[in-house]
């Protein structure tokens, strides 16, 4: 099932979502890199104060079991072990006076540390 509205485009209602603003920022960063073989990889790794932390980075590899989703022209990959942690999560890009960067709103996170860098 494909769902699209003004702010979020996602391949299924239970998958990770990338807002239009985040997709535009990723596309702009990829254009700056000048490489058309890169995509956004989103992973959950052990670490941080609360036990798990997010990793967002550009990658050019697809590994066995990776889950691939398209948001317009932006390809987002999650590893098979990270994907269950990210179901229902929304990635956005915030650009305000107080903060600039990617944010992840994850309904699976039961808590996070004070710095906001990790979750459980």
N, CA and C atoms as an extended XYZ file, in Angstrom:
360
Properties=species:S:1:pos:R:3:atomname:S:1:resname:S:1:resid:I:1 pbc="F F F"
N         0.837       -1.175        0.000 N   UNK     1
C         0.000        0.000        0.000 CA  UNK     1
C         0.882        1.238        0.000 C   UNK     1
N         0.612        2.187       -0.871 N   UNK     2
C         1.377        3.422       -0.933 CA  UNK     2
C         0.538        4.560       -0.380 C   UNK     2
N         1.130        5.330        0.507 N   UNK     3
C         0.441        6.461        1.115 CA  UNK     3
C         1.253        7.707        0.839 C   UNK     3
N         0.589        8.760        0.365 N   UNK     4
C         1.286       10.021        0.140 CA  UNK     4
C         0.392       11.159        0.583 C   UNK     4
N         0.961       12.106        1.332 N   UNK     5
C         0.273       13.349        1.636 CA  UNK     5
C         1.277       14.483        1.476 C   UNK     5
N         0.933       15.668        1.894 N   UNK     6
C         1.792       16.832        1.654 CA  UNK     6
C         3.123       16.752        2.370 C   UNK     6
N         3.197       16.033        3.493 N   UNK     7
C         4.433       16.065        4.258 CA  UNK     7
C         5.185       14.748        4.290 C   UNK     7
N         4.519       13.615        4.071 N   UNK     8
C         5.189       12.326        4.205 CA  UNK     8
C         4.857       11.444        3.021 C   UNK     8
N         5.901       10.821        2.453 N   UNK     9
C         5.718        9.824        1.409 CA  UNK     9
C         6.328        8.540        1.928 C   UNK     9
N         5.563        7.472        1.927 N   UNK    10
C         6.065        6.222        2.460 CA  UNK    10
C         5.504        5.056        1.674 C   UNK    10
N         6.271        3.971        1.610 N   UNK    11
C         5.862        2.845        0.791 CA  UNK    11
C         4.778        1.998        1.437 C   UNK    11
N         4.741        1.892        2.740 N   UNK    12
C         3.655        1.205        3.427 CA  UNK    12
C         3.387        1.922        4.727 C   UNK    12
N         2.227        1.672        5.300 N   UNK    13
C         1.856        2.379        6.514 CA  UNK    13
C         2.681        1.931        7.715 C   UNK    13
N         3.353        0.794        7.634 N   UNK    14
C         4.139        0.308        8.767 CA  UNK    14
C         5.643        0.384        8.514 C   UNK    14
N         6.052        1.055        7.477 N   UNK    15
C         7.481        1.155        7.191 CA  UNK    15
C         8.032        2.481        7.686 C   UNK    15
N         9.322        2.650        7.517 N   UNK    16
C         9.955        3.929        7.810 CA  UNK    16
C         9.427        4.960        6.814 C   UNK    16
N         9.339        6.211        7.232 N   UNK    17
C         8.862        7.288        6.364 CA  UNK    17
C         9.906        8.386        6.286 C   UNK    17
N         9.992        9.014        5.148 N   UNK    18
C        10.887       10.137        4.923 CA  UNK    18
C        10.009       11.302        4.489 C   UNK    18
N        10.009       12.402        5.256 N   UNK    19
C         9.180       13.543        4.876 CA  UNK    19
C         9.713       14.139        3.579 C   UNK    19
N         8.863       14.932        2.936 N   UNK    20
C         9.285       15.591        1.701 CA  UNK    20
C        10.483       16.502        1.948 C   UNK    20
N        10.494       17.190        3.103 N   UNK    21
C        11.625       18.059        3.444 CA  UNK    21
C        12.914       17.281        3.615 C   UNK    21
N        12.834       16.124        4.270 N   UNK    22
C        14.021       15.280        4.447 CA  UNK    22
C        14.478       14.719        3.106 C   UNK    22
N        13.529       14.294        2.275 N   UNK    23
C        13.885       13.762        0.955 CA  UNK    23
C        14.569       14.832        0.111 C   UNK    23
N        14.071       16.060        0.175 N   UNK    24
C        14.690       17.160       -0.574 CA  UNK    24
C        16.105       17.431       -0.077 C   UNK    24
N        16.315       17.400        1.241 N   UNK    25
C        17.648       17.640        1.798 CA  UNK    25
C        18.602       16.519        1.408 C   UNK    25
N        18.142       15.269        1.482 N   UNK    26
C        18.985       14.137        1.071 CA  UNK    26
C        19.351       14.277       -0.398 C   UNK    26
N        18.374       14.611       -1.240 N   UNK    27
C        18.640       14.777       -2.672 CA  UNK    27
C        19.660       15.888       -2.915 C   UNK    27
N        19.549       16.992       -2.168 N   UNK    28
C        20.499       18.099       -2.309 CA  UNK    28
C        21.899       17.677       -1.872 C   UNK    28
N        21.997       16.947       -0.775 N   UNK    29
C        23.310       16.475       -0.304 CA  UNK    29
C        23.923       15.485       -1.290 C   UNK    29
N        23.104       14.615       -1.852 N   UNK    30
C        23.602       13.668       -2.855 CA  UNK    30
C        24.084       14.399       -4.102 C   UNK    30
N        23.371       15.447       -4.499 N   UNK    31
C        23.787       16.241       -5.657 CA  UNK    31
C        25.133       16.914       -5.383 C   UNK    31
N        25.340       17.383       -4.145 N   UNK    32
C        26.627       17.980       -3.775 CA  UNK    32
C        27.756       16.959       -3.873 C   UNK    32
N        27.466       15.720       -3.502 N   UNK    33
C        28.473       14.656       -3.572 CA  UNK    33
C        28.849       14.354       -5.012 C   UNK    33
N        27.926       14.596       -5.938 N   UNK    34
C        28.202       14.358       -7.351 CA  UNK    34
C        28.273       12.892       -7.731 C   UNK    34
N        27.806       12.018       -6.874 N   UNK    35
C        27.826       10.582       -7.161 CA  UNK    35
C        26.386       10.092       -7.277 C   UNK    35
N        26.062        9.486       -8.401 N   UNK    36
C        24.690        9.032       -8.592 CA  UNK    36
C        24.476        7.589       -8.142 C   UNK    36
N        25.495        6.978       -7.528 N   UNK    37
C        25.359        5.601       -7.060 CA  UNK    37
C        25.217        5.521       -5.537 C   UNK    37
N        24.970        6.656       -4.873 N   UNK    38
C        24.833        6.669       -3.419 CA  UNK    38
C        23.360        6.740       -3.022 C   UNK    38
N        23.066        6.233       -1.844 N   UNK    39
C        21.729        6.327       -1.283 CA  UNK    39
C        21.855        6.473        0.222 C   UNK    39
N        20.738        6.772        0.880 N   UNK    40
C        20.738        6.961        2.322 CA  UNK    40
C        20.544        5.622        3.014 C   UNK    40
N        21.476        5.264        3.879 N   UNK    41
C        21.346        4.062        4.697 CA  UNK    41
C        20.989        4.518        6.111 C   UNK    41
N        19.955        3.891        6.689 N   UNK    42
C        19.516        4.175        8.046 CA  UNK    42
C        19.668        2.882        8.839 C   UNK    42
N        20.443        2.938        9.898 N   UNK    43
C        20.714        1.748       10.711 CA  UNK    43
C        20.485        2.057       12.185 C   UNK    43
N        20.222        1.019       12.940 N   UNK    44
C        20.164        1.088       14.396 CA  UNK    44
C        21.346        0.279       14.896 C   UNK    44
N        22.184        0.911       15.727 N   UNK    45
C        23.402        0.280       16.226 CA  UNK    45
C        23.386        0.266       17.747 C   UNK    45
N        24.036       -0.704       18.367 N   UNK    46
C        24.192       -0.651       19.828 CA  UNK    46
C        25.068        0.542       20.203 C   UNK    46
N        24.742        1.169       21.322 N   UNK    47
C        25.570        2.274       21.792 CA  UNK    47
C        24.740        3.388       22.372 C   UNK    47
N        25.406        4.408       22.834 N   UNK    48
C        24.752        5.555       23.436 CA  UNK    48
C        24.320        5.276       24.866 C   UNK    48
N        23.812        6.285       25.517 N   UNK    49
C        23.402        6.196       26.927 CA  UNK    49
C        22.254        5.216       27.133 C   UNK    49
N        21.339        5.136       26.173 N   UNK    50
C        20.124        4.340       26.343 CA  UNK    50
C        20.199        2.962       25.706 C   UNK    50
N        21.278        2.643       25.016 N   UNK    51
C        21.445        1.297       24.489 CA  UNK    51
C        21.473        1.180       22.979 C   UNK    51
N        20.719        2.021       22.266 N   UNK    52
C        20.691        1.974       20.807 CA  UNK    52
C        20.828        3.393       20.266 C   UNK    52
N        21.409        3.505       19.072 N   UNK    53
C        21.518        4.815       18.446 CA  UNK    53
C        21.310        4.676       16.942 C   UNK    53
N        20.903        5.770       16.329 N   UNK    54
C        20.666        5.798       14.887 CA  UNK    54
C        21.946        6.136       14.147 C   UNK    54
N        22.080        5.580       12.976 N   UNK    55
C        23.168        5.934       12.076 CA  UNK    55
C        22.538        6.253       10.720 C   UNK    55
N        22.785        7.431       10.198 N   UNK    56
C        22.351        7.828        8.867 CA  UNK    56
C        23.607        8.175        8.091 C   UNK    56
N        23.793        7.544        6.946 N   UNK    57
C        24.974        7.835        6.145 CA  UNK    57
C        24.724        7.432        4.702 C   UNK    57
N        25.537        7.990        3.820 N   UNK    58
C        25.452        7.626        2.414 CA  UNK    58
C        26.261        6.363        2.175 C   UNK    58
N        25.713        5.496        1.354 N   UNK    59
C        26.330        4.201        1.093 CA  UNK    59
C        26.116        3.848       -0.367 C   UNK    59
N        26.968        2.999       -0.885 N   UNK    60
C        26.792        2.530       -2.266 CA  UNK    60
C        26.693        1.005       -2.332 C   UNK    60
N        26.526        0.357       -1.157 N   UNK    61
C        26.417       -1.100       -1.123 CA  UNK    61
C        25.000       -1.518       -0.765 C   UNK    61
N        24.576       -2.606       -1.351 N   UNK    62
C        23.360       -3.265       -0.917 CA  UNK    62
C        23.765       -4.622       -0.396 C   UNK    62
N        23.373       -4.904        0.849 N   UNK    63
C        23.728       -6.160        1.492 CA  UNK    63
C        22.545       -7.119        1.454 C   UNK    63
N        22.822       -8.390        1.570 N   UNK    64
C        21.762       -9.382        1.567 CA  UNK    64
C        20.793       -9.102        2.712 C   UNK    64
N        19.521       -9.094        2.401 N   UNK    65
C        18.492       -8.844        3.399 CA  UNK    65
C        18.128       -7.385        3.589 C   UNK    65
N        18.834       -6.456        2.931 N   UNK    66
C        18.503       -5.040        3.045 CA  UNK    66
C        17.080       -4.785        2.554 C   UNK    66
N        16.434       -3.821        3.177 N   UNK    67
C        15.098       -3.400        2.778 CA  UNK    67
C        15.244       -2.071        2.039 C   UNK    67
N        14.749       -2.024        0.804 N   UNK    68
C        14.906       -0.858       -0.063 CA  UNK    68
C        13.564       -0.152       -0.198 C   UNK    68
N        13.576        1.164       -0.006 N   UNK    69
C        12.366        1.966       -0.200 CA  UNK    69
C        12.729        3.212       -0.996 C   UNK    69
N        11.818        3.648       -1.832 N   UNK    70
C        12.024        4.848       -2.634 CA  UNK    70
C        11.093        5.947       -2.147 C   UNK    70
N        11.633        7.149       -2.029 N   UNK    71
C        10.871        8.338       -1.681 CA  UNK    71
C        11.177        9.367       -2.755 C   UNK    71
N        10.372        9.385       -3.803 N   UNK    72
C        10.689       10.190       -4.974 CA  UNK    72
C        11.933        9.616       -5.618 C   UNK    72
N        12.963       10.435       -5.768 N   UNK    73
C        14.229        9.983       -6.354 CA  UNK    73
C        15.217        9.494       -5.306 C   UNK    73
N        14.836        9.515       -4.039 N   UNK    74
C        15.743        9.150       -2.955 CA  UNK    74
C        15.529        7.686       -2.564 C   UNK    74
N        16.627        6.936       -2.621 N   UNK    75
C        16.605        5.528       -2.229 CA  UNK    75
C        17.070        5.433       -0.781 C   UNK    75
N        16.246        4.785        0.057 N   UNK    76
C        16.570        4.603        1.469 CA  UNK    76
C        16.691        3.110        1.734 C   UNK    76
N        17.788        2.727        2.355 N   UNK    77
C        18.064        1.323        2.658 CA  UNK    77
C        18.134        1.157        4.175 C   UNK    77
N        17.503        0.096        4.682 N   UNK    78
C        17.683       -0.286        6.074 CA  UNK    78
C        18.126       -1.741        6.102 C   UNK    78
N        18.997       -2.063        7.026 N   UNK    79
C        19.455       -3.432        7.183 CA  UNK    79
C        18.353       -4.302        7.765 C   UNK    79
N        18.439       -5.602        7.509 N   UNK    80
C        17.379       -6.504        7.962 CA  UNK    80
C        17.250       -6.534        9.487 C   UNK    80
N        18.319       -6.299       10.227 N   UNK    81
C        18.224       -6.275       11.687 CA  UNK    81
C        17.724       -4.934       12.209 C   UNK    81
N        17.976       -3.860       11.469 N   UNK    82
C        17.542       -2.521       11.893 CA  UNK    82
C        16.088       -2.244       11.539 C   UNK    82
N        15.609       -2.833       10.460 N   UNK    83
C        14.279       -2.505        9.949 CA  UNK    83
C        13.165       -2.648       10.988 C   UNK    83
N        13.110       -3.709       11.783 N   UNK    84
C        12.021       -3.811       12.774 CA  UNK    84
C        12.020       -2.671       13.797 C   UNK    84
N        13.193       -2.153       14.150 N   UNK    85
C        13.279       -1.037       15.087 CA  UNK    85
C        12.751        0.267       14.476 C   UNK    85
N        12.729        0.335       13.146 N   UNK    86
C        12.398        1.567       12.451 CA  UNK    86
C        10.982        1.582       11.884 C   UNK    86
N        10.224        0.504       12.070 N   UNK    87
C         8.869        0.453       11.539 CA  UNK    87
C         8.013        1.556       12.168 C   UNK    87
N         7.412        2.382       11.335 N   UNK    88
C         6.584        3.480       11.805 CA  UNK    88
C         7.348        4.752       12.116 C   UNK    88
N         8.681        4.712       12.030 N   UNK    89
C         9.496        5.897       12.316 CA  UNK    89
C         9.440        6.882       11.154 C   UNK    89
N         9.524        8.156       11.468 N   UNK    90
C         9.530        9.210       10.458 CA  UNK    90
C        10.816       10.011       10.576 C   UNK    90
N        11.500       10.147        9.450 N   UNK    91
C        12.714       10.958        9.390 CA  UNK    91
C        12.343       12.298        8.770 C   UNK    91
N        12.728       13.366        9.443 N   UNK    92
C        12.453       14.715        8.961 CA  UNK    92
C        13.751       15.504        8.963 C   UNK    92
N        13.749       16.628        8.272 N   UNK    93
C        14.885       17.544        8.327 CA  UNK    93
C        14.383       18.859        8.892 C   UNK    93
N        15.027       19.326        9.956 N   UNK    94
C        14.645       20.554       10.636 CA  UNK    94
C        15.706       21.611       10.364 C   UNK    94
N        15.256       22.810       10.031 N   UNK    95
C        16.180       23.922        9.792 CA  UNK    95
C        15.596       25.168       10.443 C   UNK    95
N        15.932       25.347       11.717 N   UNK    96
C        15.453       26.505       12.471 CA  UNK    96
C        16.644       27.205       13.110 C   UNK    96
N        16.379       28.296       13.787 N   UNK    97
C        17.438       29.024       14.492 CA  UNK    97
C        18.031       28.162       15.595 C   UNK    97
N        17.200       27.355       16.259 N   UNK    98
C        17.670       26.537       17.370 CA  UNK    98
C        18.362       25.253       16.937 C   UNK    98
N        17.960       24.720       15.784 N   UNK    99
C        18.446       23.393       15.428 CA  UNK    99
C        18.438       23.201       13.915 C   UNK    99
N        19.445       22.494       13.437 N   UNK   100
C        19.458       22.097       12.041 CA  UNK   100
C        19.945       20.662       11.964 C   UNK   100
N        19.209       19.839       11.251 N   UNK   101
C        19.624       18.463       11.064 CA  UNK   101
C        18.451       17.522       10.923 C   UNK   101
N        18.777       16.255       10.755 N   UNK   102
C        17.764       15.227       10.616 CA  UNK   102
C        17.260       14.817       11.995 C   UNK   102
N        15.960       14.587       12.084 N   UNK   103
C        15.343       14.099       13.315 CA  UNK   103
C        14.612       12.801       12.996 C   UNK   103
N        14.502       11.937       13.985 N   UNK   104
C        13.772       10.686       13.816 CA  UNK   104
C        12.735       10.590       14.912 C   UNK   104
N        11.474       10.514       14.505 N   UNK   105
C        10.367       10.299       15.437 CA  UNK   105
C        10.016        8.822       15.336 C   UNK   105
N        10.332        8.069       16.383 N   UNK   106
C        10.187        6.619       16.352 CA  UNK   106
C         9.212        6.153       17.437 C   UNK   106
N         8.038        5.642       17.031 N   UNK   107
C         7.073        5.171       18.031 CA  UNK   107
C         7.540        3.916       18.769 C   UNK   107
N         8.567        3.245       18.272 N   UNK   108
C         9.100        2.046       18.927 CA  UNK   108
C        10.043        2.374       20.072 C   UNK   108
N        10.534        3.606       20.118 N   UNK   109
C        11.463        4.000       21.174 CA  UNK   109
C        10.691        4.175       22.474 C   UNK   109
N        11.068        3.426       23.493 N   UNK   110
C        10.390        3.502       24.784 CA  UNK   110
C        10.957        4.620       25.642 C   UNK   110
N        12.143        5.059       25.347 N   UNK   111
C        12.770        6.146       26.084 CA  UNK   111
C        14.026        6.579       25.364 C   UNK   111
N        14.546        7.731       25.752 N   UNK   112
C        15.791        8.218       25.166 CA  UNK   112
C        16.606        8.903       26.234 C   UNK   112
N        17.870        9.131       25.913 N   UNK   113
C        18.745        9.789       26.878 CA  UNK   113
C        18.507       11.299       26.827 C   UNK   113
N        19.060       12.012       27.765 N   UNK   114
C        18.867       13.465       27.841 CA  UNK   114
C        19.443       14.186       26.628 C   UNK   114
N        20.529       13.661       26.075 N   UNK   115
C        21.128       14.329       24.913 CA  UNK   115
C        20.357       14.035       23.624 C   UNK   115
N        19.481       13.021       23.632 N   UNK   116
C        18.676       12.704       22.464 CA  UNK   116
C        19.389       11.902       21.404 C   UNK   116
N        20.606       11.435       21.682 N   UNK   117
C        21.369       10.697       20.688 CA  UNK   117
C        21.094        9.203       20.680 C   UNK   117
N        20.454        8.690       21.726 N   UNK   118
C        20.199        7.251       21.757 CA  UNK   118
C        18.815        6.965       22.322 C   UNK   118
N        18.365        5.727       22.161 N   UNK   119
C        17.033        5.335       22.607 CA  UNK   119
C        17.045        3.886       23.043 C   UNK   119
N        15.942        3.469       23.637 N   UNK   120
C        15.771        2.052       23.988 CA  UNK   120
C        14.381        1.611       23.621 C   UNK   120
